[in-house]
């Protein structure tokens, strides 16, 4: 019997509805054909009506005591970010972390964790427009303004808004494997994993003209991972030069074609390691990595573990 993991979001006025909905959509929705692995709740320091940035109030019935039963605590934004949480909130956050709850922030929620001292000496991120403020207010925090999220295991922080979905799907993938995360992402019509960092979303100094969506090419390439696709072949299929293709990938994905292609091969190999007993040679051929030796080398470099260890860990966890 699978133990349900309890995710509790701490909301704070004025609450961003999008940041909260990112968490609710991933952890709080029962999906047809997808096993229920999470229970989702919301709490506030002062139960009752909580104003939102969207102009309406949400009614929250649970207070800070709810955090004492959370397996994961999420702070889906904290506004204004420079205003420190009350001593009661700080104590509740520290108590939750001390007993082993996973602490997660979306966008400006990292400021609440920083105010509580939970990010001191750690690498963390937030929305690119607020990264300078986070670094100035909390010099003990190692602020990374580019990445979509940072996960230390016990504490994880994400960049602005949409990156909250990236982090939540990453946590699902960590908890239950790439296959389960792909099911959740598919139901949301979201990619299970996005490449690149925040720099692809910051306002450029000069307008960037995108020559068209890469979505058709990505779909075409993903369906042919077992083939020895090269960057030149991708460019030829798109009808552009390799240089133009590289520019489009940088503009739209924040990664090179080769980096994106390798990430898809690694993701596909993870799903096969989780869901099949295929030998490594067969998996390597199916994902276009040619040999078990090449699969081991690429897998270790990307994930810090071997395919065999990954398969054993997933089977033990399951």
Buried (B, 14 or more C-beta within 10 A) or exposed (E): EEEEBBBBBBBBBBBBBBBBBBBBBBBBBEEEEEEEBBBBBBBBBEBEEBEBBEEEBBEBEBBBEBBEEBBBBBBBBBBEBBEBBEEEBBEBBBEBBEEEBBBBBBBBBBBBBBBBBBBBEBBBBBBBBBBEBBBEBBEEBBBBBBBBBBBEEEBBBBBBBBBBBBBBBBBBBBBBBBBBBBBBBEBBEBBBBBBBBBEBBEEEEEEEEEEEEBEEBBEEBBEEBBEEBEBEBBBEBBEBEBEEBBBBBBBBBBBBBEBBBBBBBBBBBBBBBBEEEBEBEEBBBBBBBEEBEEBBEBBBEBBEEBBEEBBEEBEEEE
